[in-house]
């Protein structure tokens, strides 16, 4: 019923162009129709609405992040923070983008700046987990720069230590953060250290995530490192 749905939504958009629910439905329709740029344009056209609608800014930042438009993400996240200075989402958006672009130092800086705005332990756990990911990314970048010929270059101790310290802080605030449990377990197994602890963490991540495929892969690798080959297989 695409044509009928399209006609209904276009009629709504003509009659109630500034209604937030209509803007949301219209934009979702455009996205599901493969018209991502049109949806982005629609959201941007409503950023000056009064009162400001945070969801419009979030969607613009999401789409620009998906398209890896770094300058746009920074611009619209900064614009959003003028209207809602304590909104953590926009502070984290810049860090997430920097991490996805391999800008580990920038990601760490932004995440640390966001920490004071986290008002729950679970949010603090998420941010410290992201800081750990950024430190590990930096460790890998340094190792590859020093030994580009090796398939698995040795990671520098300082950055790895900072990574694990951040993960420990993350789990202190949120002990059941499945992503951190998985990443921590995987990185420990990669270094072939604290394997029993890695096993406990990967087992817990599986319990929390209904056997997520990525976490299953980590668990199998930990089992392999432990010499439990049949279980790993």
Long-range contacts (C-beta under 8 A, 24 or more apart in sequence): 2-33, 5-29, 6-33, 18-46, 18-49, 20-53, 20-55, 23-53, 23-56, 24-55, 27-59, 36-63, 36-67, 39-63, 40-64, 47-76, 47-79, 52-83, 52-84, 54-80, 54-83, 54-84, 54-87, 57-83, 57-90, 58-89, 58-90, 61-89, 61-90, 61-93, 65-93, 65-96, 65-97, 65-100, 68-97, 68-100, 68-101, 70-97, 70-98, 70-101, 73-97, 86-117, 88-114, 88-117, 88-118, 88-123, 91-117, 92-127, 92-130, 95-130, 95-134, 96-130, 98-134, 99-130, 99-133, 99-134, 99-137, 102-137, 102-141, 104-134, 104-135, 104-137, 104-138, 104-141, 105-138, 107-134, 107-137, 108-134, 108-135, 108-138, 121-173, 121-174, 122-173, 122-174, 122-177, 124-170, 124-173, 124-174, 125-170, 125-171, 125-172, 125-173, 125-174, 125-177, 125-180, 126-170, 126-174, 126-177, 127-170, 128-166, 128-167, 128-169, 128-170, 128-173, 129-166, 129-167, 129-170, 129-177, 129-179, 129-180, 129-183, 131-166, 131-170, 132-163, 132-164, 132-165, 132-166, 132-167, 132-170, 132-180, 132-183, 132-184, 133-163, 133-183, 135-159, 135-160, 135-162, 135-163, 135-166, 136-160, 136-163, 136-183, 136-187, 139-163, 152-190, 155-191, 160-187, 160-191, 163-187, 176-204, 176-208, 178-204, 178-205, 178-208, 178-209, 178-212, 178-215, 179-205, 181-205, 181-208, 182-209, 182-212, 182-214, 182-215, 182-218, 185-218, 185-219, 185-222, 186-218, 186-221, 186-222, 189-218, 189-221, 189-222, 189-225, 192-225, 195-222, 195-225, 195-226, 196-226, 198-222, 198-225, 199-223, 199-226
